[in-house]
Amino acid sequence: MSRYIRPRIGGAPIFFTVALADRSSDLLVTEVDKLRDTVRRTRAERLFDILAWVVLPDHMHCIWQLPAGDSAYSVRWSVIKARFSLSVDAGPRRPSHLRRRERGIWQRRFWEHHLRDEADLAAHMRYCWMNPVKHGFVTAPEEWPHSSYLRDTAVP
């Protein structure tokens, strides 16, 4: 069995990629309001800042910053995934999902990268913003409705 060792760096900005099990699904954008509500409820219980976020049909990228001394991002993802899964129709499940008491909506893992410096943060923010363009959904990042781009680039 694989053993995942995650860094324990509280307060560091972290880039995440989280994907659906069915990469041909559009569940995240069709149920984006439920996803937003799930994230909002989780943030109210377990604080974290959202530095950037983009939701695509079958996956999402985001950058979080947890409070200083807090590195429990896996707990937050577990809660978000579970709440979202319970709020949507999962459809038929495979025997492996039933054995593990899973709804079969999400890939079991997520990918994270602790950002090293301001240049790394800026590069990953651009990656979030440009991802809908990269996938051909829009021609400019400001056209994608499920992104923090407009919030992140607004002039104060």
Backbone as CSV, one residue per row, in Angstrom:
resi,resn,N_x,N_y,N_z,CA_x,CA_y,CA_z,C_x,C_y,C_z
1,MET,0.834,-1.178,0.000,0.000,0.000,0.000,0.880,1.243,0.000
2,SER,0.487,2.233,-0.760,1.246,3.481,-0.824,1.121,4.236,0.491
3,ARG,2.187,4.907,0.839,2.177,5.747,2.026,2.461,7.174,1.569
4,TYR,1.488,8.042,1.772,1.638,9.425,1.344,2.132,10.260,2.511
5,ILE,3.253,10.908,2.316,3.819,11.773,3.342,3.613,13.212,2.879
6,ARG,2.807,13.923,3.606,2.505,15.299,3.245,3.290,16.243,4.155
7,PRO,3.821,17.320,3.590,4.559,18.274,4.427,3.659,18.898,5.482
8,ARG,4.224,19.247,6.579,3.491,19.887,7.676,4.014,21.308,7.837
9,ILE,3.629,22.172,6.904,4.097,23.553,6.925,2.871,24.440,7.121
10,GLY,2.590,24.793,8.350,1.428,25.619,8.646,1.581,27.027,8.104
11,GLY,0.496,27.539,7.541,0.481,28.912,7.063,1.065,29.129,5.685
12,ALA,1.640,28.103,5.078,2.226,28.245,3.739,1.124,28.205,2.678
13,PRO,1.244,28.972,1.585,0.273,28.838,0.494,0.477,27.499,-0.223
14,ILE,-0.635,26.863,-0.570,-0.587,25.532,-1.179,-1.474,25.522,-2.418
15,PHE,-0.926,25.004,-3.509,-1.660,24.823,-4.768,-2.218,23.403,-4.789
16,PHE,-3.498,23.268,-5.158,-4.154,21.968,-5.207,-4.766,21.711,-6.575
17,THR,-4.784,20.456,-6.957,-5.586,19.964,-8.073,-6.434,18.831,-7.517
18,VAL,-7.750,18.940,-7.709,-8.693,17.941,-7.225,-9.583,17.581,-8.406
19,ALA,-9.740,16.273,-8.651,-10.457,15.829,-9.852,-11.569,14.847,-9.513
20,LEU,-12.557,14.832,-10.392,-13.618,13.843,-10.309,-13.086,12.491,-10.769
21,ALA,-13.706,11.437,-10.305,-13.335,10.093,-10.760,-13.648,9.932,-12.239
22,ASP,-14.770,10.465,-12.663,-15.174,10.398,-14.072,-14.715,11.680,-14.757
23,ARG,-13.612,11.601,-15.472,-13.040,12.794,-16.094,-13.837,13.284,-17.297
24,SER,-14.901,12.562,-17.687,-15.774,13.036,-18.770,-17.003,13.756,-18.217
25,SER,-17.100,13.855,-16.896,-18.255,14.466,-16.245,-18.164,15.992,-16.268
26,ASP,-19.318,16.639,-16.161,-19.352,18.099,-16.006,-19.994,18.483,-14.672
27,LEU,-19.970,17.559,-13.731,-20.660,17.718,-12.451,-20.237,18.968,-11.688
28,LEU,-18.967,19.323,-11.731,-18.514,20.458,-10.935,-19.114,21.784,-11.407
29,VAL,-19.328,21.948,-12.705,-19.931,23.201,-13.165,-21.453,23.148,-13.136
30,THR,-22.035,21.957,-13.342,-23.499,21.880,-13.269,-23.985,22.019,-11.830
31,GLU,-23.146,21.637,-10.879,-23.498,21.734,-9.459,-22.584,22.710,-8.720
32,VAL,-22.134,23.738,-9.420,-21.169,24.678,-8.837,-21.734,25.396,-7.609
33,ASP,-23.041,25.652,-7.568,-23.610,26.315,-6.392,-23.511,25.426,-5.152
34,LYS,-23.705,24.127,-5.334,-23.544,23.194,-4.206,-22.086,23.126,-3.776
35,LEU,-21.181,23.156,-4.737,-19.759,23.157,-4.408,-19.400,24.423,-3.630
36,ARG,-19.869,25.564,-4.102,-19.584,26.828,-3.401,-20.120,26.809,-1.978
37,ASP,-21.341,26.295,-1.804,-21.931,26.212,-0.473,-21.113,25.291,0.426
38,THR,-20.664,24.177,-0.123,-19.839,23.236,0.623,-18.539,23.899,1.087
39,VAL,-17.894,24.619,0.195,-16.640,25.304,0.548,-16.914,26.386,1.590
40,ARG,-17.981,27.145,1.407,-18.332,28.214,2.349,-18.562,27.650,3.760
41,ARG,-19.311,26.558,3.851,-19.589,25.932,5.152,-18.304,25.396,5.792
42,THR,-17.454,24.792,4.992,-16.205,24.238,5.516,-15.280,25.354,5.996
43,ARG,-15.201,26.442,5.248,-14.358,27.576,5.657,-14.856,28.203,6.962
44,ALA,-16.169,28.183,7.173,-16.719,28.743,8.414,-16.299,27.919,9.632
45,GLU,-16.097,26.631,9.433,-15.709,25.738,10.530,-14.198,25.586,10.675
46,ARG,-13.508,25.602,9.545,-12.061,25.359,9.513,-11.442,26.430,8.621
47,LEU,-10.986,27.485,9.209,-10.556,28.665,8.469,-9.451,28.372,7.450
48,PHE,-9.547,29.029,6.307,-8.463,29.102,5.328,-8.801,30.209,4.352
49,ASP,-7.760,30.840,3.819,-7.933,31.871,2.812,-7.850,31.237,1.427
50,ILE,-8.657,31.757,0.521,-8.612,31.325,-0.878,-7.868,32.405,-1.650
51,LEU,-6.683,32.070,-2.134,-5.892,33.021,-2.906,-6.260,32.975,-4.384
52,ALA,-6.700,31.817,-4.865,-7.164,31.658,-6.251,-7.968,30.361,-6.319
53,TRP,-8.927,30.323,-7.276,-9.718,29.102,-7.456,-10.309,29.116,-8.851
54,VAL,-10.267,27.983,-9.502,-10.956,27.810,-10.773,-11.609,26.431,-10.763
55,VAL,-12.869,26.401,-11.166,-13.626,25.157,-11.246,-13.896,24.874,-12.711
56,LEU,-13.460,23.725,-13.174,-13.729,23.265,-14.535,-14.705,22.098,-14.443
57,PRO,-15.204,21.605,-15.561,-16.231,20.558,-15.489,-15.842,19.335,-14.661
58,ASP,-14.608,18.872,-14.780,-14.222,17.609,-14.142,-13.082,17.731,-13.130
59,HIS,-12.547,18.924,-12.936,-11.492,19.122,-11.956,-11.433,20.579,-11.549
60,MET,-10.656,20.847,-10.514,-10.486,22.229,-10.072,-9.073,22.419,-9.556
61,HIS,-8.630,23.654,-9.629,-7.334,24.066,-9.101,-7.598,25.207,-8.123
62,CYS,-6.844,25.237,-7.062,-6.986,26.355,-6.139,-5.695,26.534,-5.339
63,ILE,-5.602,27.700,-4.747,-4.494,28.016,-3.856,-5.103,28.467,-2.539
64,TRP,-4.726,27.760,-1.491,-5.196,28.082,-0.144,-4.026,28.544,0.703
65,GLN,-4.371,29.307,1.737,-3.415,29.609,2.786,-4.114,29.356,4.114
66,LEU,-3.596,28.417,4.877,-4.148,28.076,6.181,-3.563,28.998,7.238
67,PRO,-4.228,29.085,8.386,-3.679,29.918,9.462,-2.294,29.421,9.901
68,ALA,-1.504,30.316,10.432,-0.165,29.956,10.929,-0.287,28.810,11.925
69,GLY,0.588,27.828,11.775,0.589,26.691,12.672,-0.417,25.604,12.323
70,ASP,-1.221,25.812,11.292,-2.248,24.846,10.888,-1.840,24.237,9.555
71,SER,-1.726,22.922,9.502,-1.370,22.253,8.251,-2.389,21.179,7.871
72,ALA,-3.584,21.234,8.441,-4.590,20.188,8.248,-5.442,20.414,7.000
73,TYR,-4.786,20.580,5.864,-5.554,20.774,4.631,-6.241,19.496,4.171
74,SER,-5.680,18.330,4.472,-6.317,17.066,4.094,-7.673,16.906,4.764
75,VAL,-7.783,17.360,6.011,-9.070,17.298,6.713,-10.091,18.168,5.994
76,ARG,-9.680,19.360,5.597,-10.597,20.262,4.902,-11.066,19.653,3.586
77,TRP,-10.131,19.066,2.813,-10.532,18.436,1.552,-11.462,17.257,1.787
78,SER,-11.215,16.506,2.819,-12.081,15.378,3.139,-13.506,15.854,3.413
79,VAL,-13.635,16.918,4.177,-14.957,17.465,4.499,-15.625,18.020,3.245
80,ILE,-14.888,18.767,2.440,-15.462,19.336,1.214,-15.944,18.225,0.284
81,LYS,-15.106,17.226,0.061,-15.481,16.129,-0.836,-16.699,15.375,-0.301
82,ALA,-16.713,15.082,0.988,-17.834,14.337,1.570,-19.129,15.135,1.486
83,ARG,-19.086,16.395,1.860,-20.304,17.210,1.821,-20.841,17.358,0.397
84,PHE,-19.946,17.621,-0.530,-20.392,17.759,-1.921,-20.985,16.445,-2.409
85,SER,-20.330,15.339,-2.115,-20.807,14.026,-2.556,-22.204,13.730,-2.025
86,LEU,-22.456,14.103,-0.779,-23.777,13.866,-0.197,-24.846,14.790,-0.764
87,SER,-24.433,15.904,-1.359,-25.407,16.884,-1.864,-25.835,16.638,-3.310
88,VAL,-25.158,15.731,-4.002,-25.482,15.481,-5.418,-25.836,14.007,-5.623
89,ASP,-26.489,13.739,-6.742,-26.827,12.368,-7.099,-25.576,11.688,-7.641
90,ALA,-25.153,10.636,-6.958,-23.923,9.947,-7.343,-24.141,8.948,-8.465
91,GLY,-25.363,8.523,-8.697,-25.607,7.500,-9.710,-25.149,6.136,-9.217
92,PRO,-25.063,5.169,-10.127,-24.661,3.818,-9.710,-23.217,3.786,-9.226
93,ARG,-22.955,2.896,-8.265,-21.615,2.790,-7.695,-21.006,1.430,-7.995
94,ARG,-19.701,1.422,-8.131,-18.963,0.168,-8.335,-18.835,-0.572,-7.008
95,PRO,-18.609,-1.885,-7.063,-18.408,-2.640,-5.822,-17.257,-2.095,-4.963
96,SER,-16.179,-1.611,-5.611,-15.050,-1.073,-4.834,-15.468,0.168,-4.045
97,HIS,-16.382,0.968,-4.598,-16.867,2.145,-3.874,-17.756,1.715,-2.712
98,LEU,-18.582,0.729,-2.936,-19.446,0.243,-1.856,-18.620,-0.313,-0.703
99,ARG,-17.582,-1.097,-1.012,-16.719,-1.665,0.027,-16.062,-0.581,0.870
100,ARG,-15.666,0.507,0.224,-14.970,1.594,0.936,-15.934,2.669,1.457
101,ARG,-17.225,2.437,1.284,-18.271,3.388,1.687,-18.051,4.749,1.004
102,GLU,-17.747,4.710,-0.288,-17.535,5.922,-1.083,-18.688,6.086,-2.061
103,ARG,-18.928,7.312,-2.455,-19.952,7.591,-3.457,-19.394,7.479,-4.871
104,GLY,-18.080,7.463,-5.004,-17.468,7.281,-6.313,-17.411,8.525,-7.168
105,ILE,-17.566,9.681,-6.559,-17.571,10.938,-7.316,-16.156,11.459,-7.539
106,TRP,-15.313,11.393,-6.530,-13.990,11.996,-6.573,-12.900,10.964,-6.817
107,GLN,-11.802,11.412,-7.407,-10.592,10.603,-7.351,-10.181,10.538,-5.883
108,ARG,-9.603,9.436,-5.490,-9.329,9.222,-4.063,-8.283,10.188,-3.510
109,ARG,-7.392,10.621,-4.298,-6.321,11.503,-3.827,-6.506,12.903,-4.418
110,PHE,-5.654,13.803,-4.009,-5.547,15.109,-4.634,-4.070,15.406,-4.740
111,TRP,-3.738,16.390,-5.556,-2.341,16.757,-5.740,-2.128,18.106,-5.083
112,GLU,-1.060,18.235,-4.324,-0.762,19.517,-3.701,0.707,19.870,-3.885
113,HIS,0.960,21.164,-3.865,2.314,21.681,-4.005,2.432,22.895,-3.100
114,HIS,3.343,22.837,-2.139,3.594,23.985,-1.275,4.403,25.014,-2.068
115,LEU,3.890,26.203,-2.128,4.514,27.248,-2.934,5.729,27.818,-2.193
116,ARG,6.822,27.928,-2.929,8.114,28.251,-2.323,8.344,29.739,-2.085
117,ASP,7.835,30.559,-3.003,8.124,31.988,-2.912,7.078,32.755,-3.716
118,GLU,7.245,34.061,-3.800,6.275,34.908,-4.505,6.185,34.573,-5.996
119,ALA,7.319,34.222,-6.610,7.313,33.868,-8.038,6.532,32.574,-8.261
120,ASP,6.698,31.610,-7.377,5.964,30.345,-7.459,4.469,30.598,-7.270
121,LEU,4.113,31.445,-6.312,2.719,31.810,-6.088,2.128,32.485,-7.331
122,ALA,2.847,33.443,-7.891,2.352,34.153,-9.084,2.170,33.195,-10.261
123,ALA,3.100,32.268,-10.451,2.994,31.305,-11.551,1.773,30.402,-11.384
124,HIS,1.513,29.976,-10.168,0.371,29.093,-9.943,-0.955,29.848,-9.987
125,MET,-0.953,31.115,-9.625,-2.168,31.920,-9.795,-2.480,32.059,-11.279
126,ARG,-1.462,32.351,-12.093,-1.666,32.443,-13.542,-2.164,31.104,-14.094
127,TYR,-1.633,30.010,-13.569,-2.073,28.690,-14.017,-3.574,28.514,-13.748
128,CYS,-4.024,28.897,-12.553,-5.461,28.821,-12.239,-6.271,29.663,-13.224
129,TRP,-5.846,30.895,-13.411,-6.603,31.808,-14.266,-6.657,31.340,-15.721
130,MET,-5.551,30.792,-16.208,-5.465,30.425,-17.625,-5.979,29.023,-17.940
131,ASN,-6.297,28.237,-16.935,-6.704,26.855,-17.179,-7.944,26.721,-18.055
132,PRO,-8.984,27.542,-17.889,-10.130,27.433,-18.803,-9.759,27.761,-20.252
133,VAL,-8.800,28.661,-20.437,-8.315,28.986,-21.784,-7.544,27.792,-22.342
134,LYS,-6.672,27.226,-21.539,-5.871,26.069,-21.942,-6.761,24.917,-22.414
135,HIS,-7.876,24.704,-21.720,-8.782,23.605,-22.063,-9.769,23.972,-23.167
136,GLY,-9.712,25.206,-23.666,-10.541,25.611,-24.790,-11.967,25.993,-24.447
137,PHE,-12.259,26.245,-23.175,-13.613,26.633,-22.784,-13.903,28.094,-23.104
138,VAL,-12.870,28.941,-23.060,-13.002,30.369,-23.328,-11.727,30.845,-24.029
139,THR,-11.768,32.059,-24.534,-10.574,32.606,-25.180,-9.791,33.548,-24.266
140,ALA,-10.418,33.965,-23.155,-9.748,34.843,-22.187,-10.221,34.470,-20.782
141,PRO,-9.352,34.573,-19.783,-9.722,34.123,-18.430,-10.922,34.848,-17.835
142,GLU,-11.116,36.118,-18.196,-12.247,36.862,-17.623,-13.602,36.358,-18.124
143,GLU,-13.610,35.533,-19.169,-14.862,34.989,-19.703,-15.365,33.777,-18.919
144,TRP,-14.506,33.136,-18.129,-14.903,31.915,-17.418,-15.587,32.295,-16.099
145,PRO,-16.857,31.892,-15.917,-17.609,32.325,-14.728,-17.221,31.632,-13.428
146,HIS,-16.503,30.520,-13.493,-16.214,29.733,-12.291,-14.745,29.879,-11.882
147,SER,-14.320,31.127,-11.764,-12.928,31.429,-11.472,-12.842,32.649,-10.572
148,SER,-11.782,32.715,-9.821,-11.543,33.891,-8.984,-10.808,34.990,-9.753
149,TYR,-10.629,34.822,-11.045,-9.827,35.759,-11.843,-10.271,37.211,-11.653
150,LEU,-11.560,37.499,-11.829,-12.030,38.886,-11.726,-11.815,39.438,-10.315
151,ARG,-12.047,38.622,-9.305,-11.787,39.048,-7.930,-10.302,39.319,-7.711
152,ASP,-9.472,38.411,-8.232,-8.045,38.481,-7.990,-7.351,39.623,-8.731
153,THR,-7.929,40.052,-9.836,-7.287,41.093,-10.653,-7.983,42.444,-10.529
154,ALA,-8.991,42.535,-9.672,-9.708,43.800,-9.506,-8.774,44.856,-8.914
155,VAL,-8.889,46.058,-9.433,-8.080,47.168,-8.911,-8.820,47.737,-7.692
156,PRO,-8.125,47.827,-6.546,-8.804,48.323,-5.335,-9.206,49.771,-5.421
